[in-house]
Amino acid sequence: MANSHDIKVPVLPESVSDAVVISWYKQVGEYIERDEPIVDIETDKVVLEIPAPVSGVLKEIIEPDGSTVIALQILGLISESNEVPIKKPDSIEIDSQIEDAHNAHSSSPIISPAAQKMMIENHIDSSNVKGSGKDGRVLKEDVLKIIAAQKENIKETLPPPSQTATVSHDKNSISSNDSGNEMLGVREDKRVPMTRLRARIAQRLLDAQQNAAILTTFNEVNMKPILDMRQQYKDLFEKTHDVKLGFMSFFVKATVEALKQFPAVNASIDGNDIVYHNYFDIGVAVSSPRGLVVPVLRNSESLSMSGIELSIKDLAIKARDNQLSLDEITGGSFSITNGGVFGSLLSTPILNPPQSAILGMHKIQERPVVENGEIVIRPIMYLALSYDHRIIDGREAVQFLVCIKNYIEDPSRLLLEI
């Protein structure tokens, strides 16, 4: 008799109390190889792929999609076997639609069961869906985006109300200008539950607003020295380090040097205590299909410019593919967010608790400025520093931001550490 093995939720960090099962990759009776992903669970921080503990046949799904589970809870059972079972056509009844879709797209990326079911129900061709999961796996979220886009296209093609119908003075009669009258007044509400990540983001932002005395100070920085340096060395930098030279590495370096001079900005409040951190774990906010996440550059003070760029690139790819680990997005002593990549000219970023400050970068725009009594055009970026006034005084916040400005406008100081 084959041994049964438990498929368990992994050990979760103390800050994560539970998770939700979002998709099983196999159905009961299907064979799976050892270490092959078998089920995804979503915490309020990341999506975790749980691999099969052994090779065998999925015997039972104990916790189906949508179930809330805790650490070490049993999700299902696998009957251990090294022999791939041969299915007889007469022994199992298979939904013809799913079978046809599988045969037609056998060379396509892996599609999760929930996504495949939704694609069939909505008559969506898998070739039109770009997967955001690991190895291009199509997830339920990807199909929802296609459905939403289709509904938007339908709404855009509807004629305006003025062309659709005219109400006569007779309250009992309505005259139509064209055949689309039956679409007049079509209004839809779509209710979907928040993802765990979105709900967690909402709660943390609300907590930050309610539990901290948040102020924001602003300054502007001349980006010409950085732009000139990038223009001069970008090709050699990319050839040498196999990564592009971006702006974020300069700002991370400048932030680390400024934090060394103003340790209160790198501290946090714990009850009635102020905790000063002697390390510089910089969180860099990046956008992902599931929402905003803030992966952390550990020990940023020890990273070179290329090390920072490579780390950010790796974390951004993982965020896009929902592959960030819990360790990569927990902790952090200070955060940087760049709304400029989306065109933001100015904003007031919200703290990422328990951190006490966050730096906001924005769009670079040419502006007239005065230098040595003359008006010249320079590429200017507005910087914003939001901070917790309970622990950081206004003088420290302003001087900290000026310090970053000075490093960016004279990047050679970063190399000389002066």
C-alpha positions as CSV (number, residue, x, y, z in Angstrom):
1,M,0.0,0.0,0.0
2,A,1.4,3.4,-1.0
3,N,2.5,5.8,1.7
4,S,0.5,9.0,2.0
5,H,2.4,12.3,2.6
6,D,1.0,15.5,3.9
7,I,1.1,18.7,1.8
8,K,1.6,21.4,4.5
9,V,1.6,25.1,4.8
10,P,5.2,26.2,5.4
11,V,6.2,28.0,8.6
12,L,5.1,31.6,8.4
13,P,6.8,34.6,10.0
14,E,5.4,36.0,13.3
15,S,4.0,39.0,11.4
16,V,1.9,36.7,9.1
17,S,-1.0,35.0,11.0
18,D,-2.6,33.1,8.1
19,A,-2.9,32.6,4.3
20,V,-5.4,31.9,1.7
21,V,-5.3,29.0,-0.8
22,I,-5.6,30.6,-4.3
23,S,-5.0,27.8,-6.8
24,W,-4.2,24.1,-7.0
25,Y,-2.2,23.1,-10.1
26,K,-3.4,19.4,-10.0
27,Q,-6.7,17.7,-9.6
28,V,-7.2,14.6,-7.4
29,G,-5.9,11.5,-9.3
30,E,-3.2,13.4,-11.2
31,Y,0.4,12.5,-11.0
32,I,3.0,15.1,-9.8
33,E,6.8,15.0,-9.6
34,R,8.7,15.7,-6.4
35,D,9.4,19.5,-5.9
36,E,7.0,20.4,-8.7
37,P,4.6,23.3,-7.6
38,I,1.3,21.9,-6.6
39,V,-0.6,24.7,-4.8
40,D,-0.2,28.5,-4.4
41,I,-1.2,30.2,-1.1
42,E,-1.3,34.0,-0.6
43,T,-0.3,35.8,2.6
44,D,-0.7,39.5,3.1
45,K,2.8,39.9,1.8
46,V,3.6,37.4,-1.0
47,V,2.3,34.4,-3.0
48,L,4.0,31.2,-1.9
49,E,4.4,28.2,-4.2
50,I,4.2,25.0,-2.2
51,P,6.1,22.1,-3.9
52,A,5.1,18.4,-3.8
53,P,7.1,16.7,-0.9
54,V,7.3,13.4,-3.0
55,S,6.5,12.1,-6.4
56,G,3.1,10.5,-6.6
57,V,-0.6,10.9,-7.2
58,L,-2.7,13.7,-5.6
59,K,-4.9,11.6,-3.3
60,E,-7.0,14.3,-1.6
61,I,-7.4,18.1,-1.5
62,I,-8.3,19.0,2.0
63,E,-8.3,22.8,1.7
64,P,-9.8,23.9,-1.7
65,D,-9.3,27.3,-3.3
66,G,-10.4,30.2,-1.1
67,S,-9.7,28.4,2.2
68,T,-8.0,30.3,5.0
69,V,-5.1,28.3,6.5
70,I,-2.4,28.7,9.1
71,A,1.2,27.6,9.4
72,L,1.8,23.8,9.2
73,Q,-1.8,23.1,8.4
74,I,-2.4,20.1,6.1
75,L,-3.6,21.2,2.6
76,G,-3.8,17.8,1.0
77,L,-2.4,14.3,0.7
78,I,-0.1,12.6,-1.9
79,S,0.1,8.9,-2.4
80,E,3.8,8.2,-3.0
81,S,4.7,6.6,-6.3
82,N,7.5,6.7,-8.8
83,E,5.3,5.3,-11.6
84,V,3.3,7.7,-13.7
85,P,-0.2,6.2,-13.9
86,I,-1.7,5.5,-17.4
87,K,-5.2,6.8,-17.7
88,K,-7.7,4.8,-19.6
89,P,-10.2,6.9,-21.6
90,D,-13.1,4.9,-20.3
91,S,-12.2,5.1,-16.7
92,I,-12.5,8.8,-16.2
93,E,-15.0,11.2,-17.5
94,I,-13.3,14.4,-18.6
95,D,-15.1,17.6,-19.4
96,S,-14.9,17.9,-23.2
97,Q,-14.3,21.6,-23.2
98,I,-11.3,21.4,-20.9
99,E,-9.9,18.4,-22.9
100,D,-10.2,20.3,-26.2
101,A,-8.6,23.4,-24.7
102,H,-5.7,21.3,-23.4
103,N,-5.1,19.5,-26.7
104,A,-5.3,22.8,-28.7
105,H,-2.8,24.5,-26.5
106,S,-0.6,21.7,-25.3
107,S,2.5,23.8,-26.2
108,S,1.2,26.8,-24.3
109,P,2.4,28.0,-20.9
110,I,1.0,26.2,-17.9
111,I,-2.5,27.5,-16.9
112,S,-3.8,27.2,-13.4
113,P,-7.1,25.2,-13.0
114,A,-9.0,28.3,-11.8
115,A,-7.7,30.4,-14.7
116,Q,-8.5,27.6,-17.3
117,K,-12.0,27.2,-16.0
118,M,-12.6,31.0,-16.2
119,M,-11.2,31.1,-19.7
120,I,-13.6,28.4,-20.9
121,E,-16.6,30.1,-19.2
122,N,-15.8,33.4,-20.8
123,H,-14.7,32.0,-24.2
124,I,-11.1,33.4,-24.0
125,D,-8.4,32.0,-26.2
126,S,-5.3,31.2,-24.1
127,S,-3.1,32.7,-26.8
128,N,-4.5,36.1,-25.9
129,V,-3.5,35.8,-22.2
130,K,-0.1,36.7,-21.0
131,G,0.9,34.8,-17.9
132,S,2.4,36.7,-15.0
133,G,3.3,33.6,-12.9
134,K,6.5,31.6,-12.8
135,D,7.7,30.5,-16.2
136,G,4.8,32.4,-17.8
137,R,2.1,30.5,-15.9
138,V,-1.3,31.9,-16.5
139,L,-3.0,32.9,-13.2
140,K,-6.6,33.7,-12.4
141,E,-5.6,37.4,-12.1
142,D,-4.4,37.4,-15.7
143,V,-7.8,36.2,-16.9
144,L,-9.6,38.8,-14.8
145,K,-7.6,41.5,-16.5
146,I,-8.6,40.3,-19.9
147,I,-12.3,40.2,-18.9
148,A,-12.1,43.7,-17.5
149,A,-10.4,45.0,-20.7
150,Q,-13.2,43.4,-22.8
151,K,-15.9,45.1,-20.7
152,E,-14.1,48.4,-21.1
153,N,-14.0,47.9,-24.9
154,I,-17.7,47.2,-24.9
155,K,-18.5,50.4,-22.9
156,E,-16.3,52.5,-25.2
157,T,-18.2,51.3,-28.3
158,L,-21.6,52.3,-26.9
159,P,-23.0,55.6,-28.4
160,P,-23.4,58.5,-26.1
161,P,-26.9,58.9,-24.5
162,S,-27.7,61.9,-26.7
163,Q,-27.5,59.6,-29.8
164,T,-29.3,56.7,-28.2
165,A,-32.7,57.9,-27.1
166,T,-34.9,61.0,-26.8
167,V,-37.6,61.3,-24.2
168,S,-40.7,63.0,-25.6
169,H,-42.9,65.5,-23.7
170,D,-45.4,62.7,-23.4
171,K,-44.3,60.9,-20.2
172,N,-45.8,57.6,-21.5
173,S,-43.6,57.5,-24.6
174,I,-39.9,57.2,-25.4
175,S,-38.7,57.6,-28.9
176,S,-35.5,55.9,-30.1
177,N,-32.9,57.5,-32.4
178,D,-31.2,54.2,-33.3
179,S,-31.3,50.5,-32.7
180,G,-28.9,50.8,-29.7
181,N,-31.7,52.2,-27.5
182,E,-31.9,49.0,-25.4
183,M,-28.4,49.7,-24.2
184,L,-29.3,53.1,-22.8
185,G,-28.6,53.3,-19.1
186,V,-26.7,50.0,-18.9
187,R,-24.9,50.3,-15.6
188,E,-22.8,47.6,-14.0
189,D,-21.2,47.1,-10.6
190,K,-18.5,44.4,-10.2
191,R,-17.8,43.3,-6.7
192,V,-14.6,41.4,-6.1
193,P,-12.9,40.7,-2.7
194,M,-9.6,42.4,-1.9
195,T,-6.5,40.3,-2.3
196,R,-4.7,39.7,0.9
197,L,-1.9,42.0,-0.3
198,R,-4.3,44.9,-1.1
199,A,-6.1,44.5,2.2
200,R,-2.8,44.5,4.0
201,I,-1.6,47.6,2.2
202,A,-4.9,49.4,3.0
203,Q,-4.6,48.4,6.7
204,R,-0.9,49.5,7.0
205,L,-1.5,52.8,5.3
206,L,-4.4,53.5,7.6
207,D,-2.4,52.5,10.6
208,A,0.4,54.9,9.5
209,Q,-2.0,57.8,9.2
210,Q,-3.6,57.1,12.5
211,N,-0.5,56.2,14.6
212,A,2.2,58.6,13.4
213,A,2.5,62.4,13.3
214,I,3.4,62.5,9.6
215,L,4.8,65.7,8.0
216,T,6.4,66.1,4.6
217,T,9.2,68.4,3.6
218,F,10.2,69.2,0.0
219,N,13.2,70.2,-2.0
220,E,14.4,70.2,-5.6
221,V,17.5,68.7,-7.1
222,N,19.4,69.5,-10.2
223,M,19.8,66.1,-12.0
224,K,22.2,67.4,-14.7
225,P,25.4,66.0,-13.0
226,I,23.8,62.5,-12.7
227,L,22.4,62.6,-16.3
228,D,25.9,63.7,-17.6
229,M,27.6,60.9,-15.7
230,R,25.1,58.3,-16.9
231,Q,25.5,59.5,-20.5
232,Q,29.3,59.3,-20.3
233,Y,29.5,55.9,-18.6
234,K,26.2,54.0,-19.3
235,D,27.6,51.8,-22.1
236,L,30.8,50.9,-20.3
237,F,28.8,50.3,-17.1
238,E,26.4,48.0,-18.8
239,K,29.1,46.2,-20.6
240,T,31.2,45.7,-17.4
241,H,28.4,44.8,-15.0
242,D,25.6,43.5,-17.3
243,V,23.1,45.9,-15.9
244,K,22.0,49.4,-16.8
245,L,23.0,52.4,-14.7
246,G,19.8,53.9,-13.3
247,F,19.0,56.7,-10.9
248,M,18.1,54.5,-8.0
249,S,21.6,53.4,-7.2
250,F,22.7,57.1,-6.8
251,F,19.7,57.8,-4.5
252,V,20.3,54.6,-2.4
253,K,24.0,55.6,-2.0
254,A,23.1,59.2,-1.1
255,T,20.4,58.0,1.3
256,V,22.8,55.7,3.1
257,E,25.4,58.5,3.6
258,A,22.6,60.9,4.8
259,L,21.3,58.3,7.3
260,K,24.8,57.9,8.7
261,Q,24.7,61.6,9.5
262,F,21.1,61.6,10.8
263,P,20.6,58.4,12.7
264,A,17.1,59.4,14.0
265,V,15.8,59.1,10.4
266,N,17.0,55.5,10.4
267,A,15.3,54.7,13.7
268,S,11.9,53.5,14.7
269,I,9.5,53.7,17.7
270,D,8.7,50.6,19.8
271,G,6.4,51.4,22.6
272,N,8.1,54.1,24.7
273,D,11.5,53.2,23.2
274,I,13.4,54.6,20.2
275,V,15.3,51.8,18.4
276,Y,18.3,53.0,16.5
277,H,19.5,50.7,13.7
278,N,23.2,50.3,13.0
279,Y,22.4,48.8,9.6
280,F,20.9,50.3,6.4
281,D,18.2,48.1,4.9
282,I,16.6,50.2,2.3
283,G,13.2,49.3,1.0
284,V,12.6,50.2,-2.7
285,A,8.9,50.4,-3.7
286,V,8.1,48.5,-6.9
287,S,4.8,47.9,-8.7
288,S,3.6,44.3,-9.2
289,P,0.5,42.7,-10.7
290,R,-0.8,42.3,-7.1
291,G,-0.1,45.9,-6.0
292,L,2.7,47.9,-4.5
293,V,5.4,45.9,-2.7
294,V,8.6,47.1,-1.0
295,P,11.4,44.6,-1.3
296,V,14.4,45.3,0.9
297,L,18.1,45.9,-0.1
298,R,19.9,44.3,2.9
299,N,23.1,46.0,4.1
300,S,22.9,48.7,1.4
301,E,26.0,50.3,2.8
302,S,28.1,47.4,1.6
303,L,26.7,47.3,-1.9
304,S,28.4,48.9,-4.9
305,M,26.5,50.9,-7.5
306,S,26.4,47.8,-9.8
307,G,25.4,45.6,-6.8
308,I,22.5,48.0,-6.1
309,E,21.3,48.0,-9.7
310,L,21.6,44.2,-10.0
311,S,19.7,43.7,-6.7
312,I,16.9,46.1,-7.8
313,K,16.6,44.4,-11.2
314,D,16.4,41.0,-9.5
315,L,13.8,42.1,-7.0
316,A,11.7,43.9,-9.7
317,I,11.6,40.7,-11.8
318,K,10.6,38.6,-8.8
319,A,7.9,41.2,-8.0
320,R,6.5,41.0,-11.5
321,D,6.4,37.2,-11.4
322,N,5.1,37.0,-7.9
323,Q,8.2,35.2,-6.7
324,L,9.3,37.5,-3.8
325,S,10.1,35.6,-0.6
326,L,8.8,36.7,2.7
327,D,12.4,37.5,3.8
328,E,12.8,39.8,0.8
329,I,9.9,42.1,1.7
330,T,10.0,42.1,5.5
331,G,12.0,44.5,7.7
332,G,13.7,47.5,6.3
333,S,14.8,50.7,8.1
334,F,14.0,53.3,5.5
335,S,12.1,53.3,2.1
336,I,12.4,55.0,-1.2
337,T,9.5,55.3,-3.7
338,N,9.8,56.7,-7.2
339,G,6.4,58.0,-8.5
340,G,8.3,59.7,-11.3
341,V,8.3,56.5,-13.4
342,F,4.5,56.9,-13.7
343,G,4.7,60.7,-14.4
344,S,4.1,62.0,-10.9
345,L,5.4,65.6,-10.5
346,L,4.9,65.9,-6.7
347,S,3.4,63.8,-4.0
348,T,3.5,63.2,-0.2
349,P,4.5,59.5,0.3
350,I,3.1,57.6,3.3
351,L,5.3,56.0,5.9
352,N,5.9,52.2,5.8
353,P,5.5,51.3,9.5
354,P,7.4,50.9,11.7
355,Q,9.9,53.0,9.7
356,S,10.0,56.7,10.6
357,A,10.7,58.2,7.1
358,I,10.3,57.6,3.4
359,L,11.9,59.4,0.4
360,G,9.8,60.2,-2.6
361,M,11.4,60.7,-6.0
362,H,9.5,62.3,-8.9
363,K,9.5,63.1,-12.6
364,I,12.5,64.9,-14.0
365,Q,11.4,68.0,-15.9
366,E,13.4,70.8,-17.5
367,R,12.9,74.1,-15.7
368,P,14.4,77.6,-15.7
369,V,16.7,78.1,-12.7
370,V,19.1,80.8,-11.7
371,E,22.8,80.0,-11.6
372,N,25.4,82.6,-10.9
373,G,22.9,85.4,-11.7
374,E,21.9,83.9,-15.0
375,I,18.7,82.0,-16.0
376,V,19.5,78.5,-17.4
377,I,17.5,75.4,-18.2
378,R,18.2,72.4,-15.9
379,P,16.5,69.0,-15.5
380,I,14.9,69.3,-12.1
381,M,13.4,66.7,-9.8
382,Y,11.2,67.4,-6.8
383,L,12.1,65.4,-3.7
384,A,9.7,64.7,-0.8
385,L,10.6,63.4,2.6
386,S,7.7,62.2,4.8
387,Y,8.7,61.6,8.4
388,D,7.3,60.9,11.8
389,H,7.5,64.1,13.8
390,R,7.4,62.1,17.1
391,I,10.9,61.0,16.6
392,I,12.4,63.3,13.9
393,D,12.5,67.1,14.3
394,G,11.8,69.4,11.5
395,R,15.4,70.6,11.5
396,E,16.7,67.0,11.1
397,A,14.3,66.3,8.3
398,V,15.2,69.4,6.3
399,Q,18.9,68.9,6.8
400,F,18.6,65.2,5.8
401,L,16.9,66.1,2.6
402,V,19.4,68.8,1.8
403,C,22.2,66.3,2.4
404,I,20.7,64.0,-0.2
405,K,20.3,66.9,-2.6
406,N,24.0,67.8,-2.2
407,Y,25.2,64.3,-2.9
408,I,23.0,64.0,-6.0
409,E,24.2,67.4,-7.4
410,D,27.8,66.5,-6.7
411,P,28.0,62.7,-7.1
412,S,31.8,62.7,-6.8
413,R,31.2,63.2,-3.0
414,L,29.7,59.7,-2.9
415,L,32.9,58.2,-4.1
416,L,35.0,60.3,-1.7
417,E,32.5,59.8,1.2
418,I,32.6,63.5,2.1
